Amino acid sequence: MPNAVRYGPLGEHCVHVCVDMQRLFAEKTDWHTPWMDRVCPTAARIVAHDPARTIFTRFIPAAHPGEGWGTWRRYYQRWASMTIERLGADMIELMPDLARFVPPAEVFDKHVYSPWMDGALHSRLQTRRIDTLIISGGETDICVLATVLGAVDRGYRTVVVTDALCSSSDAAYKASMHVYHTRYGQQVETATADLVLDAWR
């Protein structure tokens, strides 16, 4: 096992992006992610290191069943139970143990898996001269994956916190880790929260 983050210390131009740690995934819904409660304390430890350097993304589902363009319309016909109309708007909120950090932590809302689509997140990060992202949250093989790949495309140093990710599937988690290690070894670093916090001074 490595005993340090591969490419050295994490400096002042680093931000923690905590992906979609929300009530609609944590609670008993059709999108329940069983690991979320387990990894929340680890994600909270990273946030607590420097709350002003955390951005929480939130996945905002369609307001009504069948809403959306193209395949998203079909998606919300299938997942009508997960629309805001059926869930209630309070279910899009962050898990309480994380919401307490806002502010100074920030929130960034998105309507698809990736937070990069409209350029607003990249612009916000560039205004702050950020060049490194620490990534935690859920799910490992969906919204986290979309966040990681977008960060790689934009040239950010990308550090994935292996014990601060959650998934509905052990197999999908392991497959995602395998892809990061074997296909993105020069662009994606993986490390435990302890190693990340040790490197982030």
N, C-alpha and C positions, 0 to 999 in steps of 0.2 A: 504494500500500500504506500502511496506517496505521502511524504511528511511535510509538503508545502504546496502552495499554488504554483503551477508549473512555470509561469513566466514572471514570477517575482511579485513584489509588494503591490498592493492596490492603493493608489494615491488619491490626491485631493480631487481629481477629475473623474471620480467614480460615483455611480448611483446604483442603488438597489431597486430593481423592478420586480415587484411582487404581483404575480399574475392571478387575477380572478379568484381571490380567496373570499368568496361571498356566501351569504346565507343560502341562496338557491342551490348551491352545490354541497354545502355542509349539512343541511337539514334533510328531512325525509321527503324528498321530491323525486320525480322521475329521473333527475340528473344527479342524484346523491352520489358523492364521491367518498367512499368509506375512509380513505386515508387522510382526509382533510383535517379532521380533529387531531389526528396523530402528529401531523407535521406543523400545525399552527404554532405551537410553542417554539419550534425551531425557527420558523419564519419571524416570529415576534422577537426573538433574540437578535436577529440580524437587523430588524427595524430599530430596535432599541439602541443599537450601537450608535446611530446617528439619524434620528427620525426625519430630519430635514432633507436627508439624502435618500429617501424612499419615495417612489412613485407606485401607487397601487393602481393597476388596471382593473376595470370592471366590465364584464360582458353584459350588455344591455339587450335582452331579448326583444322580439317584436311585441308591440302593444296588443295585437289581436291575432287569433288563429288565421293562418293563411296569408298573413301580411308579408311583404318582401318582394324582391325582384328575382326572377329566374328560379334557381334551385332552392333559394331561401324561402320562397313561397311554399314549395312542397315540404321543406323542412319544418315550417311552422304549422302546416297541416298535420304532419306526423306528430309534432311535439306541441300540440295545442295547449296541453296542460302546463307548459312552461312559458306561456306568454304572460305579460304583465297583467292583462285582464284576468287571467285565472289565478296567478300566483299572489298578486298584490305587490305594489311598488316597493314595500319595505323589504321584500326578499332579494332585491338587487343590492342591498347594502353589504358592506364588508362584515366579516365576522367580528363580533364585539371586541375580542381581544386584540384585534388589529385596528379597528375603527378608532380606538382611543388615541392613536398616534396622529390623527388628522385633526387640525394641523399640528405640527408643521409639515408632516408628510402630505403629499399631494395625491389627488385622485385623477385618473385619466379614463374616460369612458369610451367604449367602442361597441360596434354593433356586429362585428365579425370576429373571427378568431385572431387575426393579426391586429396589433395596435398601430401599424405603420402606414395604413392605406392612404390617409389624407395628408400625410406629411407633418401633422401638428406635433406629434411626439418627437420626431427628429428635430424639428425646429426648436422645441422647448429645450431639448438636451443640448443642442448646439449653442443656444443663447447662454447656457450655463457652462459652456466649454467642456462638456462631458465627453470622455473618450472610452470609458470602460463601464460595462453593465454587469452587475451581479444579478442573477435571475433565480427566483424561487416561485412557488405557487403551483397551479394546476390548470388543466391536466397535462401531464408530462408529454403525451403524444398528440395533443391537440393545440390548445392555446399557448402552452409553453413552447412547443415546437415552432409554432408560427412566430412567436416573439423572438426566439433564438435565431431562426433563419433570416428574419428581417434585420436583426442586429448584425449578423454576419455580412449580409449584402451591403450594409451601410458602413462597414469597416470598424465597428466597435469591437474592442476587446470584450469577449463574452465569457463570463464565468458562471457555470451552472452549479447550483448548490444541491448536491445529490440527495442529502437527507432533509431537504426543505421543499421537495417536490411531491405531489400527490397524483394518483391515478386511480381509475376504476379497475385497472387490470395490471396484475403483476407482470404478465407476459409483455404487455405494451410498454411498461416502464423499462423492463430489461432490454427490449428491442431498441428503445430510444437511446438508452445509455450506450448500447453497442454501436449504434450509428454515430453518435458523438465521438466515441473513441476511435472508430476505424475509418470514418469518412471525413470528419471535421477536426482532426487532431491538431492542425495548425491554427485553427480559428476558434475552437470551442474548448475551454478548459473545464474540467469537472473536479470538484473538491467538496469535502464535507463542510458544514457550517463552522466547525472549530477551526479548520485550516483557513477558511475565508476570513473569519474574524481576526485570526492571528496575523494575517497578511494585510488587513485593512486598518492602517494606523492613521 
